[in-house]
Amino acid sequence: MSVDHLLAASVYTFSLGRLGATTGALLGLAGVIIAWRALARPTSRPGAVPAIAAGLISLALGGLVAATAKGDLGTGNGLGGAYVALFLGLVATGLGGLAVSRSRRAC
């Protein structure tokens, strides 16, 4: 057995890395949904700024977990969730920025 397998968290253990990655991924997903709705109706839903905020928080949490995770993917330290949080945070920030620019053009 390698050292990574000995240090791997069990399936039922919810470590701090998993908690941070899950929180970041859920915030990123919420930001993507808010930004998508702000893009669909730019004048009736002011959701671009909260989408950008959720995306930036998701990027920060995902980056923190990815930087501090010990081991590789599958060891239970939240590295896979951190990558998902980084991706969703980037998408939420980009869509939120697009919604802000479209709402400024409409005014």
Summary of the structure (lengths in Angstrom):
residues: 107
radius of gyration: 16.7
end to end distance: 62.7
largest distance: 62.7
contacts: 393
relative contact order: 0.24
helix: 74%
strand: 0%
